[in-house]
Each structure stands twice: as structure tokens, then as C-alpha cells.
């Protein structure tokens, strides 16, 4: 059998009603969400479940309020990971996250308490909302080399991630984002502005540094049960601390480099725990045509979670009985 790798996504992958099919149709998933939502209520007096699955949902609405996206991303992805482990008996050998997905990965690995991390992410959102200027992130389908060639980009934005040789992401303040969109339109580049209100992974997050580190220092850290692959340092990490999780917010994302390094260890069975299938989409570009690894998406805006879980079990069965070679 190949190694199982659970993948978790960050800001930009969220949307109203994410995980709704599992929430309404799987008792274990729903109970995990409700347990975490109770902790949110105790901490804030508000409900993420009501915000995420309630009547405010609109297909045209953008889910970008960090007070809710932070805990919602944790709750939905963590609940899916627990479902995989407890109901389907799929245990991760590795966990890896992109951006705040690393915080979910740390909880799933056993390095931190899930409740402690959830409440810390809520407090982080409050700090960012209070101290950081508004901005955002743009994902661009083009050669990252244009970043170094265009003064508008390298003088005014931060290269937040290089996903692939034809895909990269920028962070900037609101005024700069407008100028960048106009420039991209004039040059007919394909891009999308992510549903985030702040310029994560850039120096513009620095005002939140001290308070976020102090919040993260309150967590109790331990050794991982599943190997934690850092999306910041692009390799395995066996000990994390408050400074590390500040880097998750502030430093560039190295998820793609981490996957490439993981591929060097041998074939993997990648399971995308993200709400939108974004990790799996990225793997399509990263994995070599000769890679023996496989991947399976579970959640997406189009539903079909039950079908995808069945496909996962079928793939696992095929390899466990020796019906396929790696």
C-alpha cells in the first residue's frame, strides 16, 4: 500500500454550504461539526453552523468574513478527516496543509488539541480584523517569471505562492489589487481574486505578529502521530511552536515544493480534505506523468461527497488486495 496523505486547504477554498451533503447525511460528520460549533458558541456566543448552513446562504454570496471563514475551514476539514479515520478506517501517514490548512493538519496529526487550535484561529481572526489593513490575494494563470519582469507587481505586491510553472498568487492592499486587475485585463491574463479580505503571506500582516504569537503560545504542543509536512518549510517537521504558526500566516506558501519533496519518498495516496477540491486540482499540475501516486477528492461545491467516498474505498480495496502495482 502507498502512504496515505491527508491534504488541507486555506483561505480561498471556502464557500457557503461547504460540506453540506455530509453535514445533512452523515451522523459522524454532523456530530463532529456540532461539537466544534458548541466550542465556538462557548468562546464567541455565535454559531458557525448557523452562518455556514443557515438561511443567509446565497449562491451569489461571497463567504469572506474571516470571523467565520477561519473556524469554518477548520471545522469542515477536521470533521472530514475524523470521518475518514473513524468510519472508513483510513489513517494518514502524512498530513500537509496550505496556509491555515496547516493548522487543521497540525490538529489531525495530534500535535495540538483541535479545540485549542479552533479557538486560537477565532482569536487570530479578531486580531487580524482589528490590526491589519484590508487587501486580498489574486491567483494568476501565467508564468511566475512575469512577477520579476513587471514593476507594478514586484514593487507593490508580494509573491505569496508559486503553485506551478504557469500559476502563482499575489497579495496586496486594496488599491494595488485594483491596479493589478486592470493590468492583467489589459494583457489578457487569466486570473481570479480569492474570497479573502486581507493580504495574507505578505509584510502587510506584520501588525498582527505580536498578538498572534501570544495567542499561539497558549497552545500545548506535542509530537505528531502522523508525519507533519510543512507547507512553509516544504518538508517534514516534528515540532512546532507559536512562531511556526505565525509563519503560516505571514510567510509565502511552499505547498507545491512540499508535495514535490514528498513524491521523492515513493508513491502516495493523496486524499483531498479541502472543501473545494483545490488541493487535488493543484496535484494535477504538480505530479509527474510517470508518478505512481493517486489522488481522491471528497468535497466540492457540486456535492457528490458520498460518491467520492465510495470511490476512495474502491481504490483502497484495489491496492490492498494486490490488484494494482505501485
N, C-alpha and C positions, 0 to 999 in steps of 0.2 A: 504493500500500500504506500502511496505517496504521503508526504506530510500534509496535514490539514492546516490551512492558513485562513484565519478569520480576518476580514478587512472592514474597516470602519471609516466613514467619510465625515467631513466637517462642513463648515458654512458653505452654502450654495447648493447643497443636495436636498435641502428641506422643502416641504410644501404642506399645505393644509391637507389633512386626512391621510397623511403618510402612515402606512401600516394598518389602514382601516379594515382591510379584509381579515387580517389576523386578529385585530382587536375585537371584531364582532364575531369571529368564527372559531377562535382558538382560546379555550379557557385558560391554559397556562400563560399564554402571551398576555391576555387581558388582565389576569390577576397580577402578573409582574408589573404591568403598566400602572394598575390601580394602587399597588403597594408603593411604588415610587411616587405616584401622584399624591398619596397621603403624606409622604415626607415633604413634598413641595408645599402642600397646604399648611403643614405644621411650621414650615420655615418662612413662608411668604403670605399665607392667608388667601392665596389664589390657586386655581386649578389649571394645570397644563392640559389635562384631558378635555375640560370644557372648552378651552381655547382651540385645541387641535381638532377635536371631533364634533364640536358644537355647531349651533346654527349660524355662527359668524362665517363658516366656511363658504367660500365662493370660488368657483373655478377660475375667475379672473383676478382674484386677490393675490397679492404677493405676501408671503409669510417671511417677514424680515425683521420682526421685533425681537431683538436679542434677549429680552427678558423671558421670552417663551421659546425661541429657537434653540438657545443653549440647553435648557433642560429637556426639550422635546427630542433633540438629536440624541442626547444621552439615553433617554428612556426607551425610545423605539429601537435603537440599535442594541442596547443592552438586553432588552426583552427578547429580541430575536436570537441573540447569542445564547441566552439561557434556554430558550426553547430548543435550539439545536442540540445543546448539551444534555438537557434533562429528558426531553421527549424522544429525540431522534438518536441520542447516544453518540453524537458526533462531537468529539473533543478536539480542540485546537492544539496543534503542536507549536504554532506560531500565531501571534496576533500583531496586526500592524494598522496604524491609523494615519489619516491625513488631517492636518490641522487639529481641531478639537476632537476629531475622531480618535486621536491618540489618548485622550482622556477616557474614552469608552474602552479602548483597548487595554489600558492600564487596569481598569476595574475588572474586565473579563479575565485578565491574566492572573488576578489575585494580588497585584502589587499594592492596590489601595482598596478601601471599602467603597462599594458602589454608592451607598448613601452619602458618605463623606464627599466623594467626588461630585455627586449630583448637586449637593448644597454649595460646594465650592464653585461650581460652574454658574450657579444662580448668582452668587456673590460677585463673581467675575463680571457678569453681565451688568450688574448695578454699578460697579466701578468704572467699567468702560463707558457706560452711558453718561456717567457723571463727569468723567475727566477727559475723554477723548473727543476730538473733533470728528464731525461726520465726514464720510467718504465712502469708498467702496472698492470693488475689485472687478476687473474685466478679463475675461478669458478670450484669448485671440488664437485663431487657427492660422498660424503663419510661422515661418522660420524665426526662432528666437533671436537670430542674428540681427534682425531689424531693430531690436531694442538698443543695441550699441551703435546703430547707424543713424538713428533719428533723435536729434537733440530734445524734441518735445518729450520723448519717452525717457531717455537716460538722465535728463536734467530735472525732471519733475515727477517721476513715478518711481516705484520700487518694483523690481522683478521678484514677485512673490513665489513663483514656481515655474519650473520648466518641466512640463509634463511629457514632452516628446519633441522630436526634431521639427515638428510642424505645429506645436501647441505650447503656449505659455500664458501666464497670468500676471497681471499688473495690479498694484494697489496705489491709490492716490486719494487726494482730497476731492470734494465735490466739484469745485471749479475746474480742476485739472481733468477730471473724468469727462466732463462735457467737452473740453478741448480735444481730448484723446478720441472720443467717439466721432467728433466731426472729422478729425484727421483720418481715422480708419474708414469712415464712409467715403471720404474723397478719394482714398486709394483702393476702395472696393475690397477691403479685407473682411473676412467673416469673423464675427465676434459675438459674445454675449456678456451682458453685465449681470454679475451674480446677485442674487437676492440678499445682499448684506448692506448694512448701513455704515460700516466702519472699515477703515483701510488696514485690515489685519496683515501681519507679516511685513510690517514696514516701520520705519522710525516714528511715524505718526502715532504709534501705540505707546510710545515711551512714557507719557504722563501717567499711565496706569501701572508702571513697573513696580514701584514700591508696594502699593496696596495689594496688588495681585500676589506678589511673592509672600506677603504677610498672611494672606488668606491660605495660600497653598502650604505654608509652614505648619498650619494647624492639622494637616492630614497625617495619618500614620502610614508609613511606607514599609513594605516588606518585599520578600523575594518573589519573583513570578513563578507560577505553576506552569504556564505556557510561555515559551520564549517571546519576549517583547522586542519587536523590531522597530527601531526608532525611525519615524518619518522626518526627523530633524537631522539626526546624525547618520542616517542611511545604513544602519546596521544594528545588530543585536545589542541591547542594553539590559544589564542585570540589576541596576539600581537607579532609581530616580529620586528627585527631590523637588523642592519648590522652585529652584532656579530652572530646572529642566522644563517644568510646565509653563514658566514664563517664556522660555524659548519657543515653546509650541505656539504661543500667541504671537510672538514678535519676530521670530526668525523665518527665513524662506523655507518652503516645504520641499523636502527631498524624497517624497514618496516614490517617485519613479526610480530614482537611484537605489532606494532600498529594495524595491522589487527586483531590479536587475541583479543586485547582490544576492538576494535570496534564491534567485534562479540558479546561481552557481553552486548551491548546496545539493541540487538534484531536483527531480520532478516534484511539483506541489499540486495540491488540490485546493484551489482558491475558492473561498466562499464569501461572496459579497454581502455583507450585512448592512450596507448603506440603504437609505430609503429609496434612492433613485436609480440604483444600478450604476452609479458613476465610477466606482472602483473597477467593476467589470469592463466598462467601456474603455477605461484607461489601459487595462491589461491587454485589450485587443491590439492596441498600438505598441505596447512595451514588449510583449512576449515574442521571442524569435519564431519564425515559421517552422523551425525544427524542434521547438520546445515540446517536451512530452507532458508538460503540465496541462491541467484542465481547470476550468472555472465554472462557477454556477452563481447566477444572480438569483435573489429571492424576492425582494420587494421592488416595486416600480410604480410610477403614477398610474399605470394601466391595470394594476391589480395582478391577478394570476399567481398569487403567492402560494396557494395550495398546489397548483400545477408545478411550480418551480421546486417546491419541497419534495414532491414526488420524483421529479427528475433528479434531484440530488441523491435521494435514496437509491434510485436505479443505477446511477453512476457508481455510487459506493459499492453496491452489490456486485456490479460487473467486475470491479477491480479486486474486491475481497475474495471472490471465488476463483481468481486467477484467469478470468476470461479475457483479460487485456494485458498487454505488456507495457512497461514503462521504459 
